[in-house]
Amino acid sequence: MIIRIVKLNFHEEQILTFKSIFEENKQTILAQKGCLRLELLQDLNDENTFFTYSWWDCEENLNVYRNSDWFKNIWNKTKLLFKEKPKAWSTKKINESQ
């Protein structure tokens, strides 16, 4: 399993626009082949910073999604809202404790 973490920092006046884009598209993201889960988090100390966490069954399906025309269209709309260049990591779970 792959967990994709993306850190996004927006201009303050663009936060509502981003939240709207995310809300409108989250079900389509979850419907992508191999997408198991999707979360949006907001930093407690910096309202402009968000993180998306998406769980994928394999890197191949994540890359198919990332290279799709649909994703490119949404990303082109979203990147206009950024205050800073986003950062992304593809990770694998090593340990889970409860």
Secondary structure, DSSP 8 states (H G I E B T S, - for coil): -EEEEEEEEE-GGGHHHHHHHHHHHHHHHHTSTTEEEEEEEE-SS-TTEEEEEEEES-HHHHHHHHTSHHHHHHHHHHHTTEEEEEEEEEE-------
